[in-house]
Structure formats: structure tokens, C-alpha cells
Amino acid sequence: MDPQKHPEECIELNKLCEEHIAKDLSNFERAVLLDEAEKGRSWKRAKSELTEFKERIPCLKNTNGVRCYSIDEMQSIIATFYTVLFKSNLPIYNERRGERRITRNFDFSEVKNAVKSMSRYTKPEKDGIPLELLRAEGEPLYQELATLYTQYLTECRVPEKWKQSLTELRYEQGDKEDLANYRPIMISPIRYKVFTRCILERIRTTLEEAQPVEQAGFRRNFSTLDHIVTCRRLIEASRVHRLPLIMTFVKYKNAFDSVEPAKVWEALEEQGVERIYVDVLRESYCGRTTVFHPFYNDIEVVVEKGLRQDDPISPHLFSACLEHVIRRCKWDNFGVNINGRRLNNLRFGSNIVLITDSPEDASEMLRRLDEEGSQCGLTIDTSKTKVMRNSFSSGTPVLLEGSSIEDVDGYVYLGSQLNMRNDLTEKMKRRRTDAFESIEIIVKNTENDKLRARLFNSTVLPALTYAGETWALTKSLEKQLLSIHVSLERRLLNLSQSQQIELNYADVRAMSKVKDVLLHVDEAKHRFAGYLMRAKDGRWSSATVRYEKKRLPGRPALKWADSLAHRNNVYDPNTLKIITCWTTIAQNREQWRRSWDPRKTNRAD
């Protein structure tokens, strides 16, 4: 068709083509998401893989705060910013090492396990070798890689290509025009990641044994819930016993990108890692370069410090370095007394909480942390570091280098909203928002009732009840949670509020086929409580749950363990005294599992 002779028809034809292309893309995306859902995989990951175009950075501010819109100026800002960020302040480590002796060669089973344990969404670097290719080749390739890895370990050298990486800039939060609010993610070669994962499996036990129970990040059998329940129990106990409590939430500036590798190797040797593994890791970090490609041209930057963000071993290296720092802070006399032990800090990766009973102690701990951390390249971000204190604490400000740290009424710690009243109202609002964001994806992509119900239970309920194991639910909060759940069911079934009112609640539940939210929370809490009572490693989550002290006169607020006690304590029918406490029952896994009864309530009627 000639556009000049039939302009209107061509315009209509172009519109129809665009509509059909958009429809085909939408159907393709929907089919992929449904396939991932049926296989029980992550929708979020699949959706990011389907994204064809990345949002471009519109403008950046230079060091003077002036907005720059041209690509050349923005590329110059990126090059300058990351050249300074990745510039080491320590001299190059050139000490001659002693004789290295390899304990044992890598075998194909180690490589096979390393490849299988890697996420299927692991991105290939510029060598273009995807993880699926390594998996498809199977045992012959694993054997060849094992031979090469043994050679690299014996000779303490790695290929030069492994020292080159691509870096993606991912926006986190804050001002989009400030480069400090973007996280640089270095994408290393797949074969390098397999190599470091093999090393990690050999040194993991040594690294974890060097970590105290205060560190819960990137450790087996620990989770965010351990620290969240510890914080909630501390707040709860301080309210009941009217004790001062100050929690200082410390944030570092670009923690992973600023740490000095020389200090990391020093920490590894201090914590007992075999020298041969330290040396080969040190070699892989020498002479690194990375390439940014935010626009059209490559920006190459020399990397002298920082840890690779996508490297499986990096979180463990950072934890080792942070432990190296905190050992030198000498905080033994600070903190709060929990059953004869001093609790003065909690760590999850780079997230640190300092726990004290006076602002003066908090200031001193913060000063020591900053002083020791600065020697390893770590700088405390005073704008993001916050202090939360209860009403029984002194109002004296917490100071760092003469500047006071901002006091806040609430803080989002590890995804959970904390405040000194243990009020869950604000948290319920956050959970409601997250749950409705999750349900919209389900409603838009599938009409299969059975699949909808399964996705609701696996994605929406966890979003609504994140950290529900740590909640102490009052009757009012239970009603609020149930109300949110009813609204979600209505959205799932595409019912109006008037239609739902006309129906019986049991009929709506039969139509939606989803799990009851209160039952879900109670069951998860029951399971988590048993896990805490059976823990024998001295973790603070178990210690704070067991913490008891003679309470003051007056009716106390609802405690975390009250619902567990009401459901599971065994009483003498004549004297109504406790024969067996729930904490004793929970130490036996089978007995605790049998004690779960969904018909029981959380309180006396």
C-alpha cells in the first residue's frame, strides 16, 4: 500500500500492528509468568528477565550539586565518582609469602555441586558463557574445570579475564540524580563464580566458627527473624520492667564497595583460613578493572578496593572483615544484661544495631566503631544512621565526631517496622501495601481459580505476614489483619464490597480456597518458637525469649509468648498451676509438632 495515496489507511494499519505487537508481547509475558508460577519459581526474577529496556538515567548532579543532562558530562561524573570510590588508601601488599601447600585437589563432585547450587538467574559476563551451558555439558566439563581449578590453586594465579568485569548501576532509594543512591553490581565470569563457590564450601565452616551469634547474615540456620524477634523482645522487656533502652541503627557508606581487600585478607588469616585460599583470593583481587556502560560508550575504571557484589564468597568476606573490626572495638563492658550475658550489638551483613542503656555508652561505642572501621575503609553514614530510645532513657543526644545522630520514633529494620511501643499499626499498613502489590500480578495474569489460590498462599500471604512469627497480636490487631485479608480475597474473586456482604464468610472462603491468615500466622509462630527453644548455640533470639525478670505492679502489655503459653502450657486441673511450660514441650520436636492444634485460641474468651 502506497502511504502517499492512502495515508489514512496506512495510519490505521500502523495502529493495528502496534496493538497486535503489544498484545503478543503481553501474552508471551503472561505465558512465561504462568509457567514460572506452575513450577514454583520466582515471579519477580522472571519479570526482570523479561524486561527488554532499562530505564535510562535522566540526569546526574556533579560535585557542586549542578544538574548535568548531556551524556558526556554524566559519563565524566560516573568515571570520577567511581575512580575515587574504588581508589585504595592502603599501599599495595607485596609481602613475600611462605611455601604454599595444597591440601587436596578439587574433584568433579565439588564443581558439580557448586554449579547446581547457583541460581538459574545468574547473569553471564561479557565472555557470554551462560550457566545453562555449564550444566548441559555435565561431568566431562566438571572434571576439566576441577583440573583447572586445582592448577590455579596450586600456582596461586587466576586468568586475567577473571579480573575484568561489567558493572550495572541499580537505583536503590533517594534522589535519582545523586549517583550515591545507585548500587554498582559487578558481573563477573561464571567460571570465576564457580571457582569461588568451591573455595567457599571448603572454608565456610572455618568462617562461620569465627563468627559470634551477634552476626546472623549469610549464615546457615540463621535468618532475619532471629534479630527481629530479639529487638522486639528487648523493647517488650524494657517496657514491662521500665528499663532504659537505646538502639542505634548504623549504616555505612557503600560498605561492600569501600572495604579494603588488604584488611579482608588479614581478617581471614586471623580467623584461621588456610593461607593457600587467602593467597589465591588475594591474587584474584589484584589488578582488577571494571567497565560501566550506562549510555553508549564504555567507561573503564581501575578497582583497588571493594568486594564483588555478585561473588558468592563476598558476603562471607565482608562478615569476616566486620568481625575483625568489632573485635578491636572492645565492647565487653557495654550493652544490656540478658541472663548474665552482655548484649551490645546485632549484625546482619552490614546492618548493625548498637544496644545500650545510656546515650553516653552509645556515643562511645559508635566512636570506636567508626575509628576501627575507618582503618578498613568503612565510613559511617551519619545521615542514614538513626537512634531510637524509649521513654525511660536519658534525652542526651548520641554523638559522632561532635555531631548528634538523629532520633526517630520508628525504624524499618530488616524489612520490619520497629518502634519503642511495639505498636504494629504502622507495620500493618506496610504489609497491606505489599500484599496488594503482590495480588495485582496474580489477578492480571491468571484466571485459573486453583492456581490463583496457590499463588495467593505462596506470594500474597508471605507478603502480608512477613515477620509475623515475631508479632504479639491483640484482638484489635487480629481484626485489622483479618479485615485486610478479606479485602484481598474480594480482589482475588473480583467481588464488590456489597456482593461480599451478601455472601456468607464461609462461602467466600470456599470460593477463594485460600488459607486463613490468622491460622497461617499462629502456625508459623508455633513452628518458629520450637526452632528457638531447640537452638543450642546461644543465639540471642533464644536468650531474649527465655529472659524473665520479676515484673513491677500493674497490668503488663501483651507479650510475645502469651499466646504460646495459653495454647501449650499444661495446667494442674485442681490448683491451676503450670505442670509443664511450653518452653519445655518445645524442646522436643515431635511433642511440639503434636501440640499444634488449630482449634485452640490465643487467649481466654
Secondary structure, DSSP 8 states (H G I E B T S, - for coil): --TTT-HHHHHHHHHHHHHHHHHHHHHHHHHHHHHHHHTT--HHHHHHHH--S------EE-TTS-EE-SHHHHHHHHHHHHHHHT--SS------------SS---HHHHHHHHHHS-TT----TT---HHHHHHH-HHHHHHHHHHHHHHHHHT---GGGGEEEEEEEE-SS-TT-GGGEEEEEE--HHHHHHHHHHHHHHHHHHHHHS-TTB-TT-TT--HHHHHHHHHHHHHHHHHHT---EEEEE-BSSHHHH--HHHHHHHHHHTT--HHHHHHHHHHHTTEEEEE-SSSS-EEEEE-S---TT-TTHHHHHHHHHHHHHHTT--TT-SEEETTEEE-EEEETTEEEEEESSHHHHHHHHHHHHHHHHTTT--B-TTT-EEEE-TTS-----EETTEE-EE-SEEEETTEEEETT---HHHHHHHHHHHHHHHHHHHHH---HHHHHHHIIIIIHHHHTTTGGG----HHHHHHHHHHHHHHHHHHHT--HHHHHHS-HHHHHHHH----HHHHHHHHHHHHHHHHHH--S--HHHHHHH------SS-----TTHHHHHHH-EE-TTT--EEE-HHHHTTSHHHHHHH--TT--SS--
